Amino acid sequence: MEAISIAGLDKPVSKLILGSMLLNDERMDVSAELLDAYAAIGGNAMDTAQVYGPRGMGAIGKWSAERGNRSGLVLIVKGAHHDEKGPRVTRAAVEADLAYSLGLLKTDYADIFMLHRDDPDKPVGEIVEMLQEPLQAGLCKALGASNWTTARLDAANAYAEAHGLTGFACNSPNLSLARANEPRWPGCVSTDADDLAWHERTQLPLLSWSSQAAGFFTGRYAPERRDNEEIVRVYYSDDNWERYRRATLLGEAKGADANQIALAYVLHQSFPTCALIGPANAEELRSSAKALDVALTPEEIRWLDLKDDSLKR
């Protein structure tokens, strides 16, 4: 599988990253089948988070221990998610969430430790300084941010560079062909045109969550179907239905479905990208993986995103 490089890591990161929310260490037969299928297509990166609970990390830990393949994996651990009291971007939260996650994953380090949320009231310098501790202790190899604005990322990495420290090596917002009308969950960040321009300028790798827009392009939704209130609120818009129409037409020309075109869109940006996917089983995984074989031109990317009407389909 095609891969990208992330500063601080001594191994490549596969372009498709397997999400852990549907894995379950109480159903290891199903989870191991999915993890084996993912490894079989060349995938090596897995996304986990303290706030997702123990089942997914437990499954990865058991599977990795049985297969003896930890050294080849890129394990992403997200922590310091807010709770009912508010932001948790603190030294204590980072330490607790890392310890919790590493124990379940049966490893002594995360390849990437990501802050799952930001605390905009806290100076970026204070956060950067705090994150040097798990790096120096060998608890992680690289740092990432999830649901941070690019303005805060820019300031944090500028502080790190000015003070000889390690900054964020990757960013994980939502990027999908379907544009979010509003945050799906509180504190979530979806990319806009300015964010994409920033990534193009900095070439900071982007690891997109909800890269397939919660199944918006699978055919399970339609303008007249409004039973899923969350998806209606977040993704239903005239522009997104036009993007769906264009993805369908382009897929017909390329022997792919609209969902695969939408995933290929994420993977064909002008900067390094990976897509987090959450298949429920090996069949869904293999369907998503077909997006890796879809080539999109810059003109097709712009057409899909309604920025260019010169393509006629």
C-alpha positions in Angstrom: 0.0 0.0 0.0 1.2 3.5 -0.8 2.5 5.3 2.3 3.6 8.7 3.6 6.4 9.8 5.9 5.9 11.5 9.2 8.8 13.2 11.0 10.0 11.3 14.0 9.0 7.9 12.7 11.4 5.3 11.3 8.7 3.6 9.3 6.2 4.7 6.6 2.5 5.3 7.4 0.0 3.5 5.2 -2.4 5.8 3.3 -5.4 4.0 4.8 -5.4 4.0 8.6 -7.7 1.6 10.3 -10.0 3.0 13.0 -10.4 1.0 16.1 -14.0 2.0 17.2 -15.6 -1.1 15.7 -13.0 -3.5 17.0 -13.8 -5.5 20.1 -11.5 -7.7 22.2 -14.6 -9.7 23.3 -15.1 -10.7 19.7 -11.6 -11.5 18.7 -12.6 -13.8 15.9 -14.3 -10.9 14.0 -11.6 -8.4 15.0 -8.7 -10.6 14.1 -10.2 -11.3 10.7 -10.5 -7.6 10.0 -7.0 -6.8 11.3 -5.5 -9.7 9.3 -7.3 -8.5 6.2 -6.0 -4.9 6.8 -2.4 -6.2 7.2 -2.8 -8.4 4.0 -3.4 -5.3 1.8 -0.3 -3.6 3.3 -1.9 -1.5 6.0 0.2 -0.8 9.1 -1.4 2.2 10.9 -4.2 2.1 13.5 -6.0 4.9 15.2 -7.0 4.6 18.8 -8.2 7.0 21.6 -8.7 6.9 25.3 -12.2 8.3 24.9 -13.2 5.4 22.6 -13.0 3.0 25.5 -11.0 -0.3 26.0 -12.5 -2.7 23.5 -10.7 -1.6 20.3 -7.3 -1.0 21.9 -7.7 -4.3 23.7 -8.3 -6.1 20.3 -5.3 -4.5 18.7 -3.1 -5.4 21.7 -4.1 -9.0 21.7 -3.8 -9.3 17.9 -0.4 -7.7 17.8 0.9 -9.8 20.7 -0.3 -13.0 19.0 1.1 -12.0 15.6 4.4 -10.6 17.0 4.2 -7.7 14.6 4.4 -4.6 16.9 7.6 -3.3 15.3 6.0 -3.0 11.9 2.9 -1.2 13.2 2.2 2.6 13.5 0.0 2.9 16.6 -1.7 6.3 17.0 -2.9 7.1 20.5 -5.1 10.1 21.0 -5.6 11.5 24.5 -6.5 14.6 26.6 -10.0 14.7 25.2 -12.3 17.0 27.1 -14.8 15.7 29.6 -18.0 17.0 31.2 -15.9 19.6 33.1 -14.2 21.0 30.0 -10.7 20.8 28.5 -8.2 18.3 29.8 -5.0 19.4 28.0 -2.9 18.9 31.1 0.2 17.0 32.1 -1.9 14.7 34.3 -4.4 13.9 31.6 -1.6 13.1 29.0 0.2 10.8 31.5 -3.0 9.0 32.5 -4.4 8.6 29.0 -1.1 7.3 27.6 -0.6 4.8 30.4 -4.2 3.6 30.0 -3.8 3.2 26.2 -0.4 1.6 26.2 -1.4 -1.0 28.7 -4.3 -2.1 26.5 -2.2 -2.0 23.4 0.4 -4.2 25.1 3.2 -1.9 24.1 5.6 0.5 25.9 5.3 3.4 23.3 2.9 5.0 20.8 4.3 5.8 17.4 2.2 9.0 17.4 0.6 10.6 20.4 -2.1 13.1 19.5 -3.9 15.6 21.6 -7.5 14.8 20.8 -8.7 18.3 21.5 -7.2 21.8 22.0 -7.6 24.1 25.0 -7.7 27.5 23.2 -7.3 29.3 26.5 -3.9 27.7 27.2 -0.8 29.3 25.5 0.6 27.0 22.8 4.0 27.3 24.3 2.9 25.8 27.5 1.3 22.8 25.6 4.4 22.3 23.4 6.7 22.4 26.5 4.4 19.8 28.3 4.5 17.4 25.3 8.3 17.2 25.3 8.0 14.9 28.4 6.4 11.8 26.8 8.8 12.3 23.9 11.9 12.4 26.1 10.6 9.5 28.1 10.3 7.3 25.0 6.5 7.0 25.4 5.9 8.3 21.9 8.0 8.9 18.7 6.0 11.8 17.2 3.4 14.3 18.2 0.1 15.1 16.4 -2.9 17.3 16.9 -6.5 16.3 16.3 -9.3 19.0 16.0 -6.9 21.9 16.3 -7.2 24.9 14.1 -4.4 25.5 11.6 -3.8 28.9 13.3 -3.1 27.2 16.6 -0.9 24.6 14.9 1.0 27.2 13.1 1.7 29.1 16.4 2.6 25.9 18.2 5.1 24.8 15.6 6.6 28.3 15.4 7.1 28.2 19.1 8.7 24.7 18.9 11.1 25.9 16.2 12.1 29.0 18.0 12.9 27.1 21.2 14.6 24.1 19.7 11.7 21.7 20.6 9.7 19.1 18.8 6.4 20.4 17.3 3.5 18.6 15.8 4.4 16.3 13.0 0.8 15.8 11.7 -2.7 17.1 11.9 -5.9 15.1 12.1 -9.1 17.2 11.3 -12.0 16.1 9.3 -11.4 16.2 5.5 -13.9 14.7 3.1 -15.5 15.4 -0.2 -18.8 16.1 1.6 -18.3 19.4 3.5 -19.7 19.5 7.1 -22.3 22.2 7.6 -21.4 22.3 11.3 -19.3 20.3 13.7 -20.5 16.7 14.1 -19.4 16.7 17.7 -18.5 19.6 20.0 -14.9 20.8 19.5 -14.5 19.0 16.1 -12.6 20.8 13.3 -13.4 20.3 9.6 -11.0 21.7 7.0 -12.0 24.7 4.9 -10.2 26.4 1.9 -7.8 28.3 4.2 -6.8 25.1 6.0 -6.1 23.3 2.7 -4.0 26.2 1.5 -2.1 26.1 4.8 -1.4 22.4 4.4 -0.3 22.9 0.8 2.1 25.6 2.0 3.5 23.7 5.0 3.2 20.2 3.6 2.3 19.0 7.1 0.7 15.6 6.7 -3.1 15.4 7.3 -4.7 12.3 8.7 -8.4 12.7 8.0 -11.0 11.3 10.3 -14.5 10.6 8.9 -12.8 10.6 5.5 -15.9 8.9 4.0 -18.4 11.4 5.6 -20.1 8.7 7.7 -21.2 6.8 4.6 -22.7 9.8 2.8 -21.5 8.5 -0.5 -22.6 4.8 0.0 -26.2 5.2 -1.2 -27.7 4.7 2.2 -28.8 8.4 2.3 -30.9 10.5 -0.1 -32.3 14.0 -0.1 -35.8 12.8 0.7 -34.6 10.5 3.5 -34.3 12.4 6.7 -34.5 9.8 9.4 -30.9 10.2 10.5 -31.0 13.6 12.1 -27.2 13.8 12.7 -26.3 13.1 9.1 -29.0 15.5 7.9 -27.7 18.2 10.2 -24.0 17.8 9.3 -24.0 16.7 5.6 -27.3 17.5 3.9 -26.8 20.4 1.5 -27.4 21.2 -2.1 -23.6 21.4 -2.7 -23.0 18.0 -1.1 -25.7 16.3 -3.2 -24.0 17.8 -6.2 -20.7 16.4 -5.1 -22.4 13.0 -4.7 -23.8 13.3 -8.2 -20.4 14.1 -9.6 -18.7 11.3 -7.6 -21.2 8.9 -9.1 -20.6 10.1 -12.6 -16.8 10.0 -12.3 -17.0 6.6 -10.7 -18.9 5.2 -13.6 -16.2 6.4 -15.9 -13.4 4.9 -13.8 -15.1 1.7 -12.7 -15.5 2.7 -9.1 -18.4 3.7 -6.9 -19.1 7.1 -5.4 -17.7 6.1 -2.0 -14.4 5.0 -3.6 -14.2 8.2 -5.5 -14.8 10.2 -2.3 -12.1 8.4 -0.5 -9.7 8.8 -3.5 -10.4 12.6 -3.3 -9.0 12.6 0.3 -5.9 10.7 -0.9 -5.2 12.9 -3.9 -4.6 16.3 -2.2 -1.6 18.5 -3.0 0.0 17.6 0.4 0.6 14.2 2.2 -2.7 12.7 3.4 -3.9 9.5 5.0 -7.6 8.5 5.4 -8.9 7.0 8.6 -11.5 4.4 7.8 -13.8 2.4 10.0 -15.0 -0.8 8.2 -17.2 -3.2 10.1 -15.7 -6.2 8.4 -13.2 -7.4 5.9 -15.6 -7.0 3.0 -16.1 -3.3 3.7 -12.4 -2.9 4.1 -11.6 -4.4 0.7 -14.3 -2.2 -0.9 -12.7 0.9 0.6 -9.3 -0.3 -0.4 -10.3 -0.1 -4.1 -10.0 3.6 -3.8 -6.2 3.2 -3.7 -6.4 2.1 -7.4 -8.4 5.2 -8.4 -6.3 7.9 -10.0 -7.6 11.5 -9.9 -6.2 14.5 -11.8 -6.1 17.9 -10.2 -8.8 19.0 -12.6 -11.0 16.1 -11.4 -10.4 17.0 -7.8 -11.5 20.6 -8.5 -14.5 19.4 -10.4 -15.6 17.1 -7.6 -15.3 19.9 -5.1 -17.4 22.3 -7.3 -14.5 24.6 -8.0 -14.4 23.9 -11.7 -17.2 23.2 -14.1 -15.1 22.6 -17.2 -15.3 18.8 -17.0 -18.4 17.6 -18.7 -19.8 14.3 -17.5 
